[in-house]
Amino acid sequence: MSKITILVNLGTPDQPYEKEVRTYLREFLSDKFVIRLPRIFWLTLLNLVILRTRPKKSAELYRKVWTQWGSPLLFHTYAQTGQLRKLNEKLGFNFHFDTAMRYGNPSIKKILYRAVNNGYKEITILPMFPQYSTTTTLSIFELVKSIAQKDKKMFSGVKINAVNSFHDNKLYIKACAQKIINTQKTLDKPDILLFSFHGIPESYIGDDEPYQKECIKTAQLIAEELNLNDQQYEIAFQSRFGKAEWIKPYLSSRLEQLPKEGIKNIHVFCPGFSSDCLETIDEIGRESREDYMDHGGEKFTFIPCLNSDDKFIEALMDIHTSPTLHIL
């Protein structure tokens, strides 16, 4: 009972209401890895403008996707952890798993302390982001390091490793391909398969930010697994925030253009999201569908995320045993 892997996802408000959403957004948008603007300027704008207007609108969106089990993202991440425990028992392994969120609850700090208090001497951090980004993966690693360094006595003798990325893991790629195949079985063949990844500002891209390259590689590998040629799939980036240029092509632009190019039936899959959440269920499943149909599209299919699919759980079991980074 000395090793444990902590699955870490982005996070979610505790409830889909304005107060809880404001608390969540304050933590999320205060992260210097997410927003790289001068701190005084940004925090002033955040507290005086954004947190006074955005929480109400965001809460309305969260209520549309909220389930009887709470936030979809939190529910699915808990389910992944539970399925890993079941597979672990079935295979006769002696691994242990827990769940944490970068923002909101359960917090990384709470789960790290629980792991150490329970006697674990080796902790593996598994960010649930297949493609590495400084805005997500690095933010998690730096928070973990900060927590451990602030309480050296507590974390004395504890080894903390992490999985940097699994964008090209063979089992992950196969799980994505199988998800697409299973969804398409009873549907008309699409004119194209569109891979949608979360976008980041163009200014973030550099030697320390391989995110865009890893997204492209993931899409290429899934396409190869599905035997698709270059004309049968596309890559786009969603969820642009603010006025700055983000990595392209923008999903919103392609949804407007595709019908004009004669592409009237599309399937959309989001390989960068390990769990369905607001950005997939509502932004893709509702908003993107409406945009596409309003511009002349005829058929739009949103392919759900991997969630707790057996193939993905098998991939995670493989991924967590091969950490690539030493944090502490």
C-alpha positions in Angstrom: 0.0 0.0 0.0 2.8 2.4 -0.8 2.0 3.6 -4.3 -1.0 5.6 -5.5 -2.0 7.3 -8.8 -4.1 10.5 -8.7 -6.2 11.2 -11.7 -6.4 15.0 -12.1 -8.9 16.8 -14.3 -9.5 20.5 -14.8 -12.3 21.1 -12.3 -15.9 22.2 -11.9 -18.1 24.4 -9.8 -19.6 22.7 -6.8 -23.1 23.7 -7.9 -24.5 25.2 -11.2 -25.4 28.5 -9.5 -23.9 32.0 -9.8 -22.2 32.0 -6.4 -20.4 28.6 -6.9 -19.5 29.4 -10.5 -18.0 32.7 -9.4 -15.8 30.9 -6.8 -14.7 28.4 -9.4 -14.0 31.0 -12.1 -12.0 33.2 -9.7 -9.6 30.3 -9.0 -9.4 29.1 -12.6 -8.9 32.6 -14.2 -6.4 33.7 -11.5 -4.0 30.9 -12.6 -1.0 32.6 -14.2 -0.5 29.6 -16.5 -4.0 30.1 -17.9 -3.9 33.9 -18.4 -0.6 35.4 -19.2 -1.4 39.1 -18.9 0.2 41.6 -16.5 -1.1 40.5 -13.1 -2.3 43.8 -11.8 -4.1 44.6 -15.0 -5.7 41.1 -15.3 -6.7 40.7 -11.7 -8.3 44.1 -11.7 -10.3 43.3 -14.9 -11.2 39.8 -13.5 -12.6 41.1 -10.2 -14.2 44.3 -11.4 -15.7 43.2 -14.7 -15.5 39.5 -15.5 -16.6 38.0 -12.2 -19.5 40.4 -12.0 -20.9 39.4 -15.4 -19.7 36.0 -16.5 -20.8 33.7 -13.6 -24.5 34.2 -14.2 -24.3 33.3 -17.8 -21.9 30.4 -17.1 -24.2 29.1 -14.4 -27.1 28.9 -16.9 -24.9 26.8 -19.2 -23.8 24.5 -16.3 -27.4 23.9 -15.4 -28.1 22.6 -18.9 -25.5 19.8 -18.5 -25.8 19.1 -14.8 -26.9 15.6 -13.9 -28.4 13.8 -10.9 -24.9 12.9 -10.0 -23.6 16.5 -10.3 -21.1 17.8 -12.8 -20.5 15.5 -15.8 -16.8 16.1 -15.7 -16.5 15.2 -12.0 -18.9 12.3 -12.3 -17.0 10.8 -15.3 -13.6 11.3 -13.6 -14.8 9.5 -10.5 -16.2 6.8 -12.7 -12.8 6.4 -14.4 -11.1 6.0 -11.0 -13.7 3.5 -10.0 -13.3 1.4 -13.1 -9.5 1.5 -12.7 -9.9 0.0 -9.3 -12.1 -2.7 -10.6 -9.7 -3.6 -13.4 -6.8 -3.5 -10.9 -8.7 -6.1 -8.8 -9.6 -8.2 -11.8 -6.0 -8.3 -13.0 -4.6 -9.0 -9.5 -2.5 -5.9 -9.4 -1.8 -3.9 -6.3 -2.3 -0.3 -7.6 -4.3 2.4 -5.8 -6.2 5.3 -7.4 -7.8 8.6 -6.3 -9.3 11.6 -8.0 -8.5 15.4 -7.8 -9.4 18.6 -9.6 -7.0 21.4 -10.5 -9.6 23.9 -9.6 -12.5 23.4 -7.2 -13.1 20.1 -5.4 -11.8 17.7 -4.5 -8.7 19.8 -4.4 -5.2 18.5 -5.3 -4.0 19.6 -1.8 -6.7 17.6 0.0 -6.0 14.5 -2.0 -2.2 14.8 -1.7 -2.5 15.1 2.1 -4.9 12.2 2.2 -2.5 10.0 0.2 0.4 10.8 2.5 -1.7 10.4 5.7 -2.7 7.0 4.4 0.9 6.0 4.2 1.6 6.2 0.4 5.3 6.9 -0.2 5.1 7.0 -4.0 2.6 9.2 -5.8 2.0 9.4 -9.5 0.1 12.4 -10.9 -1.9 11.6 -14.0 -3.3 14.7 -15.7 -6.4 13.7 -17.7 -5.2 15.8 -20.6 -3.7 13.5 -23.4 -1.9 16.5 -25.0 0.6 18.3 -22.8 0.0 22.1 -22.3 1.6 24.6 -20.0 -2.0 25.9 -19.4 -3.1 22.6 -17.9 -0.5 19.9 -17.4 2.3 22.2 -16.2 -0.1 24.2 -14.0 -1.0 20.9 -12.2 2.7 20.0 -11.8 3.7 23.4 -10.4 0.8 23.3 -7.9 1.8 19.8 -6.7 5.4 20.9 -6.4 4.4 24.1 -4.5 2.2 22.1 -2.0 5.0 19.6 -1.3 7.7 22.3 -0.9 5.6 24.3 1.5 5.3 21.3 3.9 8.6 19.5 3.6 8.2 17.7 6.8 4.9 16.2 5.7 6.3 15.1 2.3 9.7 14.0 3.6 10.5 10.6 2.0 7.6 10.8 -0.5 8.4 10.4 -4.2 6.1 12.2 -6.6 6.2 11.3 -10.3 3.9 12.4 -13.2 2.7 11.4 -16.6 3.6 14.3 -19.0 1.5 13.3 -21.9 -0.2 10.3 -23.6 -1.2 11.9 -26.9 0.5 9.0 -28.9 -0.1 6.1 -26.5 -1.2 3.2 -28.7 -4.0 2.0 -26.4 -5.4 5.5 -26.1 -5.4 5.9 -29.9 -7.1 2.6 -30.3 -9.7 3.6 -27.6 -10.5 6.8 -29.6 -10.8 4.9 -32.8 -13.0 2.3 -31.3 -15.3 5.0 -29.8 -15.7 6.5 -33.2 -16.4 3.1 -34.9 -19.0 2.2 -32.3 -20.8 5.5 -32.7 -20.8 5.4 -36.5 -22.1 1.8 -36.7 -25.7 2.8 -37.1 -25.2 6.1 -38.8 -24.7 7.3 -42.4 -21.0 7.7 -43.3 -20.0 11.3 -42.7 -18.5 13.6 -45.4 -15.7 14.3 -42.9 -14.7 13.4 -39.4 -13.8 16.6 -37.5 -11.4 16.4 -34.6 -12.0 19.3 -32.2 -9.5 20.3 -29.6 -9.6 23.0 -27.0 -7.7 26.1 -28.3 -5.0 28.2 -26.6 -3.7 31.6 -27.6 -1.2 31.6 -30.5 1.3 33.6 -28.3 1.6 30.6 -26.0 3.0 28.3 -28.7 6.8 27.8 -28.4 9.5 25.4 -27.5 7.9 24.8 -24.1 4.4 24.5 -25.5 4.1 21.4 -27.8 0.3 21.4 -27.4 -0.7 22.1 -31.0 1.8 19.6 -32.4 0.6 16.9 -30.1 -3.0 17.6 -31.0 -2.2 17.2 -34.7 -0.2 14.0 -34.0 -3.1 12.5 -32.1 -5.6 13.2 -34.9 -3.2 11.8 -37.5 -2.7 8.6 -35.4 -6.5 8.1 -34.9 -7.1 8.7 -38.6 -4.4 6.1 -39.5 -6.1 3.6 -37.1 -9.4 4.3 -38.9 -7.7 4.1 -42.4 -8.8 7.6 -43.3 -7.1 9.7 -45.9 -6.3 13.4 -45.6 -9.6 14.4 -47.3 -11.7 12.4 -44.8 -10.8 14.2 -41.6 -10.0 17.7 -40.4 -8.7 19.3 -37.2 -10.1 22.4 -35.6 -9.8 24.3 -32.2 -12.7 25.4 -30.1 -13.5 27.5 -27.0 -11.7 30.7 -27.9 -11.9 33.3 -25.1 -11.2 37.0 -25.5 -10.0 39.0 -28.5 -6.4 37.6 -28.9 -5.5 35.3 -31.8 -5.8 31.6 -30.9 -4.4 28.6 -32.7 -6.3 27.9 -35.9 -8.4 26.8 -37.7 -11.2 27.9 -35.4 -14.0 25.4 -35.1 -16.6 28.1 -35.4 -15.2 29.3 -38.8 -15.1 25.8 -40.2 -18.7 25.0 -39.2 -19.7 28.1 -41.2 -17.5 27.2 -44.2 -18.0 23.4 -44.5 -21.6 23.5 -45.9 -20.5 26.0 -48.6 -17.8 23.4 -49.6 -20.5 20.8 -50.0 -19.8 19.1 -46.7 -23.3 18.5 -45.3 -22.8 15.6 -42.9 -20.1 15.7 -40.3 -19.1 13.8 -37.2 -17.3 15.6 -34.4 -15.0 14.0 -31.9 -13.0 15.7 -29.1 -9.8 13.6 -28.4 -8.4 16.1 -26.0 -11.2 15.7 -23.5 -11.1 12.5 -21.5 -14.5 13.2 -20.0 -17.6 14.8 -21.3 -18.2 18.3 -19.8 -19.6 21.7 -20.6 -17.2 22.2 -23.5 -18.3 19.0 -25.2 -21.9 18.4 -24.2 -23.1 22.0 -24.7 -20.5 23.8 -26.8 -20.2 20.9 -29.3 -23.4 19.0 -28.8 -25.6 22.0 -28.9 -23.9 25.3 -30.0 -21.8 23.8 -32.7 -24.6 21.7 -34.0 -26.8 24.8 -34.2 -24.1 26.8 -36.0 -23.5 24.1 -38.5 -27.2 23.6 -39.3 -27.8 27.3 -39.5 -25.2 27.6 -42.2 -26.6 24.9 -44.4 -25.4 21.7 -42.8 -27.8 18.7 -42.8 -26.5 16.1 -40.4 -24.3 16.7 -37.3 -23.2 13.9 -35.0 -21.4 14.6 -31.7 -19.3 11.6 -30.7 -19.1 11.4 -26.9 -15.8 11.4 -25.1 -14.0 8.2 -24.0 -15.4 8.6 -20.4 -15.3 5.1 -18.8 -15.1 3.0 -22.0 -13.4 -0.3 -21.3 -10.7 0.4 -23.9 -9.9 3.8 -22.3 -9.6 2.3 -18.8 -7.2 -0.3 -20.2 -5.2 2.5 -21.8 -5.1 4.4 -18.4 -3.9 1.3 -16.7 -1.0 1.1 -19.1 -0.3 4.9 -19.0 -0.2 5.4 -15.3 2.6 2.7 -14.9 5.0 4.7 -17.1 5.5 8.2 -15.5 7.8 10.4 -17.5 8.5 13.2 -15.1 9.9 13.4 -11.5 8.3 16.2 -9.5 9.7 15.5 -6.0 
